[in-house]
Amino acid sequence: MSAMDGALLQVRGLRKWFGGLQAVDGVDLSVRPGEARAIIGPNGAGKTTLFNLISGHLRPNAGQVLFQGRDITGRPPHAIVHAGIGRAFQITSIFSRLSVFESVQMALLAKQKRTMSFFRPRARLVVDQTTAILEAVGLGEQAKMPAGAISHGDQRALELAISLAANPTLLMLDEPTAGMSPWETGRTMEMIRRIAREQGITLLFCEHDMEVVFGTADRITVMHQGRVLAEGTTNEIRQNTAVQEVYLGSDEQ
């Protein structure tokens, strides 16, 4: 597999089935350092299952996941986070009663394995790091607000901030603009591209909004019925007849 040489993330022959349903069927994927890779496909194509397999939320029935040359297949999510893979989910999963600041502070302490410190006087604990992350995602002014009281778009930004607290080398984003207005979508993707560029983070993201995909991705992998249908640059995917037939030309977004 010479095409995978130098890859940050390598997925080889990954399979996952649920009863008689083959959700992921022999997927190969290679993501290089610094790349922005989009995974697209119709609903049910296997995108989220693939993400869950890579991030440790599901164990594969077959295949292998390598990160920075190390086998992380089937390792638990916390171990994969510590290995350098961060993930933000399609559905926001914040602690609504914590403040915005405390949410990121807690994530930083967890990364440093100091979670019990959160319950001690914490005025000086990772304050500068927490503030810097919140400023980077545009939440500096909302730091004292309860996480559950900020807008949907800001909650997605908070999830991104929590993911960044783990200092990831690879950041996985599952539908990062889901439920956002066009203005929020533009602001969010501009922020994600800026942070990835400034911090040298590789992006792997699922997205239904084709404007977001074509405006962000360096390369695109198209899934259909659990398999990789096509892979290439944005122009190659735009011109791919098979992709147009099963996804881009369909009414399903």
BAMI-584227 format. One line per field, with one value per residue (C-alpha): residue number from 1; residue in three letters; x, y, z. Coordinates in pm, 1 decimal, m for minus. Each point is the difference from the previous one (the first is absolute). Example, Ala and Ser with C-alpha at 12.3 -4.5 7.8 and 13.67 -1.06 7.14 Angstrom:
2
lumdo: [1  2]
fiba: [ALA  SER]
x: [1230.0  137.0]
y: [m450.0  344.0]
z: [780.0  m66.0]
end
This chain:
253
lumdo: [1  2  3  4  5  6  7  8  9  10  11  12  13  14  15  16  17  18  19  20  21  22  23  24  25  26  27  28  29  30  31  32  33  34  35  36  37  38  39  40  41  42  43  44  45  46  47  48  49  50  51  52  53  54  55  56  57  58  59  60  61  62  63  64  65  66  67  68  69  70  71  72  73  74  75  76  77  78  79  80  81  82  83  84  85  86  87  88  89  90  91  92  93  94  95  96  97  98  99  100  101  102  103  104  105  106  107  108  109  110  111  112  113  114  115  116  117  118  119  120  121  122  123  124  125  126  127  128  129  130  131  132  133  134  135  136  137  138  139  140  141  142  143  144  145  146  147  148  149  150  151  152  153  154  155  156  157  158  159  160  161  162  163  164  165  166  167  168  169  170  171  172  173  174  175  176  177  178  179  180  181  182  183  184  185  186  187  188  189  190  191  192  193  194  195  196  197  198  199  200  201  202  203  204  205  206  207  208  209  210  211  212  213  214  215  216  217  218  219  220  221  222  223  224  225  226  227  228  229  230  231  232  233  234  235  236  237  238  239  240  241  242  243  244  245  246  247  248  249  250  251  252  253]
fiba: [MET  SER  ALA  MET  ASP  GLY  ALA  LEU  LEU  GLN  VAL  ARG  GLY  LEU  ARG  LYS  TRP  PHE  GLY  GLY  LEU  GLN  ALA  VAL  ASP  GLY  VAL  ASP  LEU  SER  VAL  ARG  PRO  GLY  GLU  ALA  ARG  ALA  ILE  ILE  GLY  PRO  ASN  GLY  ALA  GLY  LYS  THR  THR  LEU  PHE  ASN  LEU  ILE  SER  GLY  HIS  LEU  ARG  PRO  ASN  ALA  GLY  GLN  VAL  LEU  PHE  GLN  GLY  ARG  ASP  ILE  THR  GLY  ARG  PRO  PRO  HIS  ALA  ILE  VAL  HIS  ALA  GLY  ILE  GLY  ARG  ALA  PHE  GLN  ILE  THR  SER  ILE  PHE  SER  ARG  LEU  SER  VAL  PHE  GLU  SER  VAL  GLN  MET  ALA  LEU  LEU  ALA  LYS  GLN  LYS  ARG  THR  MET  SER  PHE  PHE  ARG  PRO  ARG  ALA  ARG  LEU  VAL  VAL  ASP  GLN  THR  THR  ALA  ILE  LEU  GLU  ALA  VAL  GLY  LEU  GLY  GLU  GLN  ALA  LYS  MET  PRO  ALA  GLY  ALA  ILE  SER  HIS  GLY  ASP  GLN  ARG  ALA  LEU  GLU  LEU  ALA  ILE  SER  LEU  ALA  ALA  ASN  PRO  THR  LEU  LEU  MET  LEU  ASP  GLU  PRO  THR  ALA  GLY  MET  SER  PRO  TRP  GLU  THR  GLY  ARG  THR  MET  GLU  MET  ILE  ARG  ARG  ILE  ALA  ARG  GLU  GLN  GLY  ILE  THR  LEU  LEU  PHE  CYS  GLU  HIS  ASP  MET  GLU  VAL  VAL  PHE  GLY  THR  ALA  ASP  ARG  ILE  THR  VAL  MET  HIS  GLN  GLY  ARG  VAL  LEU  ALA  GLU  GLY  THR  THR  ASN  GLU  ILE  ARG  GLN  ASN  THR  ALA  VAL  GLN  GLU  VAL  TYR  LEU  GLY  SER  ASP  GLU  GLN]
x: [0.0  247.7  m273.1  m20.3  369.6  46.5  m363.2  m103.5  m309.3  m28.8  m313.0  41.0  m284.4  m223.8  m326.9  m291.2  m327.3  m309.1  m183.2  m51.6  77.0  347.3  39.5  367.2  118.4  374.8  87.9  353.3  89.9  324.5  18.3  324.7  128.7  m147.1  m275.1  m367.9  m186.9  m376.8  m206.0  m329.0  m282.3  m375.6  m160.9  80.1  324.0  200.8  171.2  m81.3  70.2  342.5  62.1  m106.2  239.9  293.0  m70.4  m51.7  m372.9  m51.1  226.4  44.7  m78.7  301.2  267.8  254.4  34.7  350.3  78.4  351.2  106.3  m143.2  m283.0  m296.0  m261.5  m272.0  167.7  m241.3  m92.4  203.4  314.8  m56.1  m47.5  328.7  164.0  m86.7  m342.0  m273.1  m364.6  m302.9  m334.4  m301.5  m218.7  136.2  103.4  95.1  m70.5  m265.3  40.8  373.6  107.2  161.9  333.3  m38.4  m88.3  331.3  193.8  m132.2  105.3  351.3  27.8  m122.2  270.0  256.1  m160.4  m77.5  m380.3  m17.5  169.0  m319.8  m165.8  274.2  60.6  67.8  50.6  347.6  m57.3  61.8  m161.3  224.3  m43.4  m377.1  m23.1  215.5  m218.9  m321.3  142.4  103.0  m356.6  m162.1  m147.6  211.9  m290.0  m230.1  249.0  m212.6  m331.1  m154.3  80.6  m367.4  m96.3  207.5  m125.6  13.9  281.1  197.3  m60.9  158.2  291.9  24.2  14.2  283.2  174.8  m37.3  150.4  289.5  71.1  129.8  265.2  m87.2  220.4  m307.4  m342.4  m311.9  m315.7  m338.2  m235.0  166.0  m262.7  m313.6  m292.7  185.5  m117.4  196.4  174.1  95.4  117.4  231.2  139.6  53.0  181.4  219.3  92.7  71.2  221.9  188.8  59.4  108.6  245.1  140.0  34.2  104.5  m302.4  m110.1  m377.0  m227.4  m364.3  m343.0  m231.9  m319.4  34.6  181.1  94.6  181.5  164.4  126.9  109.5  197.0  129.9  329.7  m120.2  m337.8  m90.3  m348.2  m171.4  m297.2  m153.3  292.1  270.0  226.1  m158.3  252.5  285.1  173.8  33.4  m306.1  10.9  35.4  m297.9  m212.7  62.6  m41.6  m307.2  m54.3  6.1  m247.2  m236.8  0.0  48.6  62.6  m279.6  m249.4  m259.9  134.9  222.3]
y: [0.0  258.0  265.9  m13.5  72.1  311.5  0.4  130.1  m223.1  m331.7  m211.3  m343.9  m232.4  125.1  m188.7  28.6  m183.4  3.6  m329.5  m27.9  367.2  73.3  359.8  34.8  m243.5  m14.8  371.6  116.1  359.4  194.7  353.3  195.6  251.2  347.9  m120.2  94.9  m316.1  m12.6  m318.4  33.1  m226.8  m49.9  m71.5  m358.9  m5.7  m93.2  332.5  25.8  m369.2  51.1  294.4  m211.0  m276.5  238.8  181.5  m316.3  29.4  m324.4  m300.5  m122.9  m356.7  6.3  237.0  231.7  365.8  148.6  346.1  139.0  m352.7  m150.9  m251.5  151.9  m248.3  m51.1  209.1  185.6  361.4  154.0  m178.4  121.1  357.2  m23.2  m136.2  329.4  m42.2  244.7  m24.1  227.2  m173.8  69.2  50.9  242.4  m179.8  280.4  24.5  270.1  98.4  65.1  340.6  30.6  58.9  m298.0  m230.0  64.5  14.0  m345.9  m137.8  137.9  m150.7  m335.3  8.8  59.0  m275.8  255.7  m22.8  m19.5  339.8  144.6  m36.6  190.8  375.3  40.5  370.9  m64.3  m335.0  17.2  345.6  135.4  m308.2  2.1  369.8  m42.7  m282.8  194.3  304.7  m218.0  m126.0  338.1  m76.0  226.9  230.6  m291.9  m163.9  50.6  m102.9  m343.5  m225.1  m85.2  366.7  86.5  m29.3  m322.8  137.4  98.1  m343.5  m155.9  240.6  m112.5  m364.0  96.7  173.8  m311.1  m209.2  245.7  m30.1  m351.5  154.0  m227.7  m72.3  m122.8  157.7  m190.8  206.5  m167.1  240.4  313.3  237.4  m206.6  221.4  324.4  302.1  91.7  278.3  m235.9  m259.4  245.6  128.9  m349.3  m141.0  307.6  m45.1  m372.3  60.3  275.6  m205.4  m305.4  211.7  185.1  m310.2  m245.7  m225.0  m257.1  m1.7  m295.6  100.9  m125.3  258.7  11.1  364.0  m21.9  366.6  m64.5  m315.4  156.0  315.2  m182.5  m338.2  m69.6  m349.2  m171.2  m361.8  m102.6  m291.0  m198.6  m307.0  m37.1  12.0  264.9  96.2  264.0  210.4  305.4  375.0  222.4  35.6  m375.4  m69.8  267.8  m165.7  m361.3  m146.3  m273.0  257.2  220.6  m293.9  m123.6  319.6  341.3  m35.9  m142.8  193.2  m136.0  247.7]
z: [0.0  m114.3  m20.4  378.6  55.2  211.9  112.1  341.1  8.4  m180.7  m14.7  m153.1  m93.4  279.8  44.5  240.6  m13.0  218.6  m42.8  m374.0  m69.1  m136.6  117.5  m99.2  m263.7  m58.8  17.3  m79.2  83.7  16.6  140.9  m20.7  257.4  m44.7  m231.6  19.9  m98.3  m41.1  21.4  m186.4  m109.3  30.6  335.2  94.5  m198.6  310.7  72.0  370.8  54.4  m158.0  233.2  298.9  m102.0  m37.0  328.3  206.4  60.9  m192.7  m45.5  m357.9  m102.7  m230.1  m123.8  152.1  101.5  19.0  134.9  m36.1  m85.6  320.4  7.8  186.9  m122.8  258.8  270.5  234.2  m78.7  283.2  m119.2  m354.0  123.5  188.4  m316.3  m173.1  m163.2  105.5  m96.6  2.9  m43.7  m221.2  307.7  258.1  318.9  236.5  374.3  m1.1  367.8  m23.2  m119.5  m341.0  173.6  235.1  m290.8  m173.2  327.0  93.3  m338.4  45.5  347.7  m134.6  m266.4  275.5  213.1  271.8  4.1  380.1  7.9  m143.0  339.4  183.2  m10.4  m368.4  m67.7  m136.8  m169.7  m376.9  m9.8  m274.3  m217.5  47.2  m84.4  m310.3  m133.0  63.1  m177.5  m294.2  m50.9  63.0  342.0  216.1  84.4  91.5  238.7  312.1  m157.1  64.5  m293.8  m38.9  m37.6  m307.3  m358.4  m200.9  m214.3  309.4  153.0  m308.8  43.5  363.1  m110.3  m231.0  290.9  215.7  m280.6  m36.1  373.3  m70.7  m228.5  m292.0  m297.5  m189.1  58.3  m104.0  m51.6  m51.9  m181.5  147.1  m144.4  68.9  99.0  m65.1  m193.3  m315.2  194.5  283.9  m252.8  m172.9  328.6  139.7  m301.3  m30.3  367.5  m44.2  m303.5  182.7  314.6  m199.0  m199.1  301.5  219.5  m269.9  55.7  m256.9  m62.3  m71.0  m22.7  m108.0  m150.8  m207.1  m107.9  m333.2  7.7  327.7  m138.1  m321.5  180.8  269.2  m115.4  m170.8  m86.5  22.7  68.6  m114.2  175.7  m126.1  164.6  237.9  m267.3  m150.7  m331.5  m103.6  129.4  m139.3  m10.9  4.5  m379.4  m50.6  224.1  m168.7  m336.6  113.7  m169.7  260.0  281.0  m183.3  m40.9  359.9  192.8  m151.3  m252.3  247.1  196.0  329.2  181.3]
end
